[in-house]
Amino acid sequence: MNLQESIKRILREETIDITTILRRVHAHDLELEFEESLDMASNMFVNINKKGRGVMDLKRFIDVTTSILMDGIHHDLISSLPFEYEWYNEVQEILKEFYKDRIEVKYEELISEI
């Protein structure tokens, strides 16, 4: 096995958790990206409601927020996580769990304003 294959194998075996993400994305930058994502998702929530297209449910609101967040940090992650696509869903699920409480609080605020 050559060195490059060994490195890929080691990286593939790395467990991805919030500390893995924070080693690749500075905590301050992650926080700024999260706040921006939450604002963008909130604007989408309000616009959908104003246009009479119903109310975005909590699961969708969490998905939208973390998807926007992933777009913001993707560049920092893709250069340092192995196997390009395999990690994307796993990282998004970790971010959903990490920010879940804060997203739910914002969602409840938005619902109360309807």
CYANA upper distance limits for C-alpha pairs under 8 A (distance plus 0.5 A):
  1 MET  CA      5 GLU  CA      6.72
  1 MET  CA      6 SER  CA      7.05
  2 ASN  CA      6 SER  CA      6.81
  3 LEU  CA      7 ILE  CA      6.69
  4 GLN  CA      8 LYS  CA      6.76
  5 GLU  CA      9 ARG  CA      6.65
  6 SER  CA     10 ILE  CA      6.74
  7 ILE  CA     11 LEU  CA      6.62
  8 LYS  CA     12 ARG  CA      6.47
  8 LYS  CA     82 PRO  CA      7.27
  9 ARG  CA     13 GLU  CA      6.84
 10 ILE  CA     14 GLU  CA      7.07
 11 LEU  CA     81 LEU  CA      7.95
 11 LEU  CA     82 PRO  CA      6.77
 12 ARG  CA     82 PRO  CA      6.84
 12 ARG  CA     83 PHE  CA      8.25
 15 THR  CA     20 THR  CA      8.32
 16 ILE  CA     20 THR  CA      6.02
 16 ILE  CA     21 ILE  CA      7.84
 16 ILE  CA     90 GLU  CA      7.97
 16 ILE  CA     91 VAL  CA      7.58
 17 ASP  CA     21 ILE  CA      7.06
 17 ASP  CA     91 VAL  CA      8.00
 17 ASP  CA     94 ILE  CA      6.95
 18 ILE  CA     22 LEU  CA      6.65
 18 ILE  CA     94 ILE  CA      7.07
 18 ILE  CA     95 LEU  CA      7.93
 18 ILE  CA     98 PHE  CA      8.01
 19 THR  CA     23 ARG  CA      6.61
 20 THR  CA     24 ARG  CA      7.29
 21 ILE  CA     25 VAL  CA      6.51
 21 ILE  CA     77 LEU  CA      8.08
 21 ILE  CA     91 VAL  CA      8.24
 22 LEU  CA     26 HIS  CA      6.33
 22 LEU  CA     27 ALA  CA      6.46
 22 LEU  CA     30 LEU  CA      8.40
 24 ARG  CA     76 ASP  CA      6.83
 24 ARG  CA     77 LEU  CA      6.81
 24 ARG  CA     80 SER  CA      7.64
 25 VAL  CA     29 ASP  CA      7.13
 25 VAL  CA     30 LEU  CA      6.69
 25 VAL  CA     73 ILE  CA      7.69
 25 VAL  CA     76 ASP  CA      6.69
 25 VAL  CA     77 LEU  CA      7.90
 26 HIS  CA     30 LEU  CA      6.67
 27 ALA  CA     31 GLU  CA      6.62
 28 HIS  CA     32 LEU  CA      6.76
 29 ASP  CA     33 GLU  CA      6.61
 30 LEU  CA     34 PHE  CA      6.54
 30 LEU  CA     73 ILE  CA      7.85
 31 GLU  CA     35 GLU  CA      6.68
 32 LEU  CA     36 GLU  CA      6.68
 33 GLU  CA     37 SER  CA      6.52
 33 GLU  CA     69 LEU  CA      6.48
 33 GLU  CA     72 GLY  CA      6.64
 33 GLU  CA     73 ILE  CA      7.90
 34 PHE  CA     38 LEU  CA      6.55
 34 PHE  CA     65 THR  CA      8.39
 34 PHE  CA     66 THR  CA      8.41
 34 PHE  CA     69 LEU  CA      6.23
 35 GLU  CA     39 ASP  CA      6.70
 36 GLU  CA     40 MET  CA      6.69
 36 GLU  CA     69 LEU  CA      8.48
 37 SER  CA     41 ALA  CA      6.58
 37 SER  CA     65 THR  CA      5.90
 37 SER  CA     66 THR  CA      7.75
 37 SER  CA     68 ILE  CA      5.92
 37 SER  CA     69 LEU  CA      5.88
 38 LEU  CA     42 SER  CA      6.50
 38 LEU  CA     65 THR  CA      6.02
 38 LEU  CA    103 ILE  CA      7.73
 39 ASP  CA     43 ASN  CA      6.70
 40 MET  CA     44 MET  CA      6.80
 40 MET  CA     65 THR  CA      8.09
 40 MET  CA     68 ILE  CA      8.45
 41 ALA  CA     45 PHE  CA      6.66
 41 ALA  CA     61 PHE  CA      7.28
 41 ALA  CA     64 VAL  CA      6.64
 41 ALA  CA     65 THR  CA      5.87
 41 ALA  CA     68 ILE  CA      8.36
 42 SER  CA     46 VAL  CA      6.77
 42 SER  CA    106 LYS  CA      8.43
 42 SER  CA    107 TYR  CA      8.36
 42 SER  CA    110 LEU  CA      7.96
 43 ASN  CA     47 ASN  CA      6.58
 44 MET  CA     48 ILE  CA      6.52
 45 PHE  CA     49 ASN  CA      6.78
 45 PHE  CA     55 VAL  CA      7.65
 45 PHE  CA     56 MET  CA      6.66
 45 PHE  CA     61 PHE  CA      8.09
 45 PHE  CA    110 LEU  CA      8.42
 46 VAL  CA     50 LYS  CA      6.57
 46 VAL  CA    110 LEU  CA      8.23
 47 ASN  CA     51 LYS  CA      6.62
 48 ILE  CA     52 GLY  CA      7.06
 48 ILE  CA     53 ARG  CA      5.94
 48 ILE  CA     54 GLY  CA      7.15
 48 ILE  CA     55 VAL  CA      7.48
 48 ILE  CA     56 MET  CA      8.09
 49 ASN  CA     53 ARG  CA      6.25
 49 ASN  CA     54 GLY  CA      5.86
 49 ASN  CA     55 VAL  CA      6.05
 49 ASN  CA     56 MET  CA      8.32
 56 MET  CA     60 ARG  CA      6.77
 56 MET  CA     61 PHE  CA      6.84
 57 ASP  CA     61 PHE  CA      6.71
 58 LEU  CA     62 ILE  CA      6.65
 58 LEU  CA    104 GLU  CA      7.75
 58 LEU  CA    107 TYR  CA      7.27
 59 LYS  CA     63 ASP  CA      6.71
 60 ARG  CA     64 VAL  CA      6.52
 61 PHE  CA     65 THR  CA      6.59
 61 PHE  CA    103 ILE  CA      8.47
 61 PHE  CA    107 TYR  CA      7.92
 62 ILE  CA     66 THR  CA      6.66
 62 ILE  CA     96 LYS  CA      7.25
 62 ILE  CA    100 LYS  CA      7.79
 62 ILE  CA    103 ILE  CA      6.99
 62 ILE  CA    104 GLU  CA      8.35
 63 ASP  CA     67 SER  CA      6.42
 63 ASP  CA     96 LYS  CA      8.13
 64 VAL  CA     68 ILE  CA      6.69
 65 THR  CA     69 LEU  CA      6.74
 65 THR  CA    103 ILE  CA      8.39
 66 THR  CA     70 MET  CA      6.51
 66 THR  CA     92 GLN  CA      6.82
 66 THR  CA     95 LEU  CA      7.14
 66 THR  CA     96 LYS  CA      6.74
 67 SER  CA     71 ASP  CA      6.87
 67 SER  CA     92 GLN  CA      7.67
 68 ILE  CA     72 GLY  CA      6.96
 69 LEU  CA     73 ILE  CA      6.93
 70 MET  CA     74 HIS  CA      5.97
 70 MET  CA     92 GLN  CA      7.25
 73 ILE  CA     77 LEU  CA      6.96
 74 HIS  CA     78 ILE  CA      6.38
 75 HIS  CA     79 SER  CA      7.11
 76 ASP  CA     80 SER  CA      7.64
 77 LEU  CA     81 LEU  CA      6.29
 78 ILE  CA     82 PRO  CA      8.09
 78 ILE  CA     84 GLU  CA      6.68
 81 LEU  CA     87 TRP  CA      7.80
 82 PRO  CA     86 GLU  CA      8.42
 82 PRO  CA     87 TRP  CA      8.03
 83 PHE  CA     87 TRP  CA      7.76
 84 GLU  CA     88 TYR  CA      8.23
 86 GLU  CA     90 GLU  CA      8.23
 87 TRP  CA     91 VAL  CA      6.56
 88 TYR  CA     92 GLN  CA      6.73
 89 ASN  CA     93 GLU  CA      6.68
 90 GLU  CA     94 ILE  CA      6.83
 91 VAL  CA     95 LEU  CA      6.72
 92 GLN  CA     96 LYS  CA      6.64
 93 GLU  CA     97 GLU  CA      6.81
 94 ILE  CA     98 PHE  CA      6.57
 95 LEU  CA     99 TYR  CA      6.44
 95 LEU  CA    100 LYS  CA      8.40
 96 LYS  CA    100 LYS  CA      5.88
 99 TYR  CA    103 ILE  CA      6.62
100 LYS  CA    104 GLU  CA      6.55
101 ASP  CA    105 VAL  CA      6.76
102 ARG  CA    106 LYS  CA      6.90
103 ILE  CA    107 TYR  CA      6.62
104 GLU  CA    108 GLU  CA      6.64
105 VAL  CA    109 GLU  CA      6.84
106 LYS  CA    110 LEU  CA      6.77
107 TYR  CA    111 ILE  CA      6.64
108 GLU  CA    112 SER  CA      6.61
109 GLU  CA    113 GLU  CA      7.02
110 LEU  CA    114 ILE  CA      7.36
